[in-house]
Amino acid sequence: MEFRRITGLPPYVFAHTNALKATARAAGHDVVDFGFGNPDLPSPDIAVEKLAEAAHNPRNHRYSASRGIPNLRLAMATRYRDVFGVELDPDTEVVTTIGAKEGFTHVMWVLLGPGDSALVPTPSYPIHLAGPGFAGASLLPVPVVDPALGGRDPGADFFDAMHEAWQRATVKPRVVVASFPHNPTSACVDQAFMAHLVDFARSREMVVVHDFAYADLGFDGYQPPSILQVPGAKDCAVELYTLTKSFSMAGWRVGFLVGNAEVVAALTKLKSYLDYGTFQPVQIAAIVAMNEARDYPAELRATYQSRRDTLISGLERIGWSVAPPRGSMFVWARIPEPYRAMGSLAFATKLIEEAHVATSPGVGFGDGGEGYVRFALIENEARTAQAIRGLRRALPELRA
Ligand SMILES: Cc1ncc(COP(=O)(O)O)c(C=O)c1O
């Protein structure tokens, strides 16, 4: 059968590593799994209790509001004010989404169509590369960091590359996608970068869509900036915030699009046709999480930071040096020189089969991902130490 929209998608390389993981497990191996950024830490108890209570009330079983109930949008606006010092009008500048992923996909639909294009950093979280195409638009990939410059975080060269892509484009881009702390590279930026990004977009009449999935995951005192902290950013920017990583509520599917009121209104309108909103008890529990478990993100952050330290110091001990990320829940590790030529898919395969350690091959994240593997910090310290022992066994050339 012939299909639309999905035929141009590259083969899902993670399916290959998932299958290998399943085979290793079926053979009785205990695979330490850093493959999928699926948080293992529990959601806040108070949210779970509220969900159970609200689910017993039949009034909550009906369709809810697709844009999110007012108190949920208010709780989001309050969090932005308290954490980022950004004022949002919960009625016009906040819409609830079914996670950031759904929000991202559908905001592309209202911003882009056939004949349009979008600037998207690469390597990238896969939907950032696929979303413009689902909306019928073309993609203008821009390297996040130039490995030739040895950089970890994007700087002036990122804007040079963006400008070049913009100049080369036959169809002038309408949208620029950004997401920092970044998945998969864990690149982080500061407020000056965000101000530059806003300037870049505004002067070229583009909308910035900033996916802020790791808003609360900055380490060693680093607080990732919201793009909306830039004065005047609301003229041209929207941001996606999600409870998935900040509150470890991945399965609940609660996210938001906030910022420019026109874009928020456009997505709200589209969503009023597409969905009836998240199950209302989930929305009620999300309000309680944001209002009454305010410090939960800080606890999660400490856990991820400790896991990062265990992984980075363990890798260092076996001769695999990786600089510690300042944010996100990932370690983006360059494949050590003796193994680099095999490529990320073969290297990730070797790690599963011989070390019983699952990672994500960089090639699965698009251009610029080759030569790296991504560790998601979803295993605790003891399991991470076990992984290091497996890696030491499987990578003898590190010590050669
Ligand atoms: C950059 C980025 N955006 C969005 C998501 C998914 O967020 P949500 O669960 O809110 O859809 C992820 C999850 O890994 C991510 O890395």
The ligand as an ORCA input file, in Angstrom:
! r2SCAN-3c Opt
* xyz 0 1
  C      13.754     17.738     23.272
  C      12.589     16.930     23.734
  N      11.354     17.405     23.546
  C      10.268     16.715     23.944
  C      10.386     15.484     24.538
  C       9.156     14.742     24.926
  O       8.397     15.490     25.826
  P       6.932     15.072     26.176
  O       6.980     13.815     26.965
  O       6.403     16.232     26.948
  O       6.184     14.885     24.890
  C      11.645     14.945     24.754
  C      11.787     13.607     25.371
  O      12.786     12.963     25.324
  C      12.771     15.684     24.329
  O      14.014     15.216     24.501
*
